[in-house]
Amino acid sequence: MLEPAFRSRLLEAYGTMPRQLRAAAQWVLDNPRDVALLSMREQAQRAGVTPASMTRLAQRMGLEGYDGLRALYAEGLRRGETEFSGRAEALVARRRKGGDGVLAFDLAETLERHMAALCRPDALDAVTAVAAALAGARRIHVLGYRSSYPVACHFAYVYGLAGGSVRLLDGPGGTGPDALREAGKGDALLAISVKPYTRAAIELVDYAVSMGLDVVAITDSVVSPLMARARAAIVVPTESPSFFHTMTPAFAVAEALAAMLAASSGERALAAVRAMERQFENLSTHI
């Protein structure tokens, strides 16, 4: 069996698995290179499960043990997330062993690899599909909680400067979602959420779907809860040597979407940018 065929079978079986096996399966789906290169024990630690869960996953998929699964992904390589506290401990240990310079290099090298992954044809196709869905919307609502909030805010700010009809679902006292009372068919929701997924974000996406909005997403996994709810989605890598996941690829995608939408708006975007510049000058906004 080839790795792509195994991946398809794993996706089909994912929804029927117990919680621990789902966590193990998500790790395998999101980190194919590491499946081939890392030990089962290290993979289990990063996935936040026991080594026995990794073995049970392989056996559930018809393999004798996890070594068979690793061999499957290693062959594919030749041809072509753990809890915050545990990652923090690993981060401190890495710094003690190699110093700040080594740690900075690890972080920069990981981001370089993540950004290169966004240049692959499949990733670019996903960005284009989401941009096309947003371009046809009457108004774009943007949702992101916790670490996803700055990404949502940045998209709304940048696209708004170019005259985009965009509204960030944010407000004091939890009033942000109130804006959806005015939403309906013809509007779109850009939902941004990565593991650990915020319950309120998923519930609000479900509400938007019930209101007839077209949902598109920026998320971190093919088995993210947003995937089944979104018309189109962009999967961004979030793995980091730090104790906390990285949002840099999500920021890059948000910037790309704002730029693509502004470019497609033509003269409307140009007029908005000129008006923005006049206001900044009149108010002496910048030094």
ABEGO torsion letter per residue (X at the ends): XBAAAAAAAAAAAAAABBAAAAAAAAAAAABAAAAAABBAAAAAAAAGBBAAAAAAAAAAAGBABAAAAAAAAAAAAAAXXBBAAAAAAAAAAAAAAAEAAAAAAAAAAAAAAAAAAAABAAAAAAAAAAAAAAAABABBBBBBBEAAAAAAAAAAAAAAAAGBBBBBBBBBGGAAAAAAAABBBGBBBBBBBBOBBBAAAAAAAAAAAAAGBBBBBBBABAABAAAAABABBBBBBABBABABBBAAAAAAAAAAAAAAAAAAAEAAAAAAAAAAAAAAAAAGABX
